[in-house]
Amino acid sequence: MGSFSIWHWLIVLVIVMLVFGTKKLGNIGSDLGKAVKGFKDGVKGEEEKAAADKAAIDVEAREKKS
């Protein structure tokens, strides 16, 4: 009773497809993919921004030493 077999998951999948339809499930999947890609790009952008800020601070420190 603790775990479901493959047949339970197939029945659940069929019910979900009947309720939502395949077109709506496809739209949900593509929207989710876009959201994940946007999140990754945002994180990557923040990392690049932090690296650029650190480089600018290093340049300013070198200029002050001179």
Secondary structure by P-SEA (a helix, b strand, c coil): cccccaaaaaaaaaaaaaaccaaaaaaaaaaaaaaaaaaaaaaaaaaaaaaaaaaaaaaaaaaaac
